[in-house]
Amino acid sequence: MSYHRMHEEEVLKSSTRSIMVKLAKERVYTTVSELEEELSLSKSAVLWHLGLLEARGKLKSRVIAGKRIYYLPEMEFEAILCYLMAYHVRRKIVKLVLKGMRSISSIALELKMSKSTVHRHVSYLLSYGVLKRKRGELLVSKRANVKLPMLLSSRYWSARGLQR
């Protein structure tokens, strides 16, 4: 059945689509590759189901740092924040900003990384509202600061098998 013809109440009758929504809710976001592995489905099958879920408003998606993530519409900022914080370098950058390091140069020096690498990660954090600039200095946004204590914990990521 074409997903343009499927009625809204039929969308979650499929156990596959119900599991996809459940996983997106439990994990805050999910990806095509995670769903392929978890559900033992082909990429095209996963994409078909995700297309249906998006068309009916059950999931949303966004490309962040070159990767498309899927999440519940009401959890957009949390999904973006979790995805960005899943990478250890960005967690380290945010921790340093919270400790008072306000420039890309000082962060690069502390992390022993090139300024261009730090700049790329800071750009992602700025563009998605995790960090902000005030008078040329980097600060953590109030909205992100509420969610960050848990997301900056290594224990949180290792428990999810996402330690990178």
N, C-alpha and C positions, 0 to 999 in steps of 0.2 A: 504494500500500500504506500502510495506517495505521502510524504509527510505534509504536503499542502492540504491533503484531504482528511488527515487524521484529526479527529475532534480532541479537544483539550483533555477531556476525562480519559481518553484512551492512551495518552502519552505514557503515563506511569503504570499502565497495566502490564507492560513488558517488564519481566524481572531484570533484564539487562539494563534497561534505562533506570529502573528503580535503584539498582546497585550503583550505577554511575552517579546519580544524585546523592545517594547515601555516602559514597566515597568522597565526593566533592565537599559535602558538609563536614564529615569527620576530619578530613585532612586540610580543610579550609580552601584548598584548590587541588586540582589534579591536571594531568597532562595526557595527551594521546598515548604516549609510550607507556605510562603507568597503567592506563586502562587496558591497553593491548595485553600487557603482561598479566595483570590481575584477572582479567576476564577470558584470557586465551582466545581473543578475537583478532581478526585481521585489522590492519590499519583502516582499510576502507569501511569495514563494518563499524568500527568505533566512530569514525568520522560521520557515517550516516546517522547513527543514534545521537551523537552530539549535535549534529545539524538539526535534528528534530527537536531535541531538548531546547536548543537555542531559539528556534523558530517559535516555540510555544512559551518562551519566557521562563523556563524552569532553570536554565543555566545561562550564564554570560561568558564571554571569552575576551581575552585581550592578549596582544603580543607584548611581552616585557623582556627587554634585553635579548631579543631574538627568539624567544620561546613563547608559544601560545599556551596560556593557562585557562582552565575552565573553573568556574566558581558559581556559587549561588548569588543571584542579583543583590541580595541584601548584605552580602559579605565582601563587596568589591574591595574596599580599602584594606581589610584584613588579609584578603587573598594576595593582593599586591605586596603588602608589607611582609607577609610570610615568605613569598617567593623571593623577594629581594634579600631578606635576612637569612635565607637558606644557604647562602654562600658566605663562607667564613671571613673573607676579606672585607665584605661590606659590614659584617657584624663588628669586626675590629675597627673599622673606620668610625662607625657610630659610637662605639665605646670610647674612642679617643676624643670625639667631638663632645661627648658627655663629660669627659674629664677635663675639658677646657682647651683642647687643641682646636684652633679655629681656621687654620690655613692648610691648603693642599700640600704646600712645601713641608710644613712641620709634620704632617701625617705621613707623607712619603718617607721622610727621614726616619721617623720612628718605626715604620713598618719595613724599612730597607727595601723599598720598591721605587720604581720610577714615578716621577710626577705625572707622566701621561697615563700610567695604569691607575693611579689613585684618582686622577681627574675623571677618567672614564666611569669608575664606580661612583664617585661623588655626583657626576652628572645624572646617573640613573636615580640616585637617592634624592637629588633635587627635583628632577622632573616628575617624580611620583609622590612628592610631598612628604618624604621622610625627613629630609633636611631642608633648611631654608637659609637664605643669606640675609644678614642684617648688617648694614654698614660694612659690607665686604667680608664679614666673618661668617663662618658656618655655625649653624645652630640646629638642634633637633626640633622639629615642629611639635607643637602641643598635641596635635592629634596622634602623631606617632608615639610620643613619649608615654602615653597611656598604655599602649600595648607592648612597648619594648622590653620591660624587665623580664618577662617570660621568654621572649624571642631572642634575647641576647645570651641566654643560658645554653651552654654546651650540652647540658643534660637533656634539655628539650629536644635538640636536634639528634643526639645519639639515640634517644628513645624511639625516634621515628625512622632510624636508619638513614638519616639525611646528612650525616656529618660530612661536610666537604671541606 
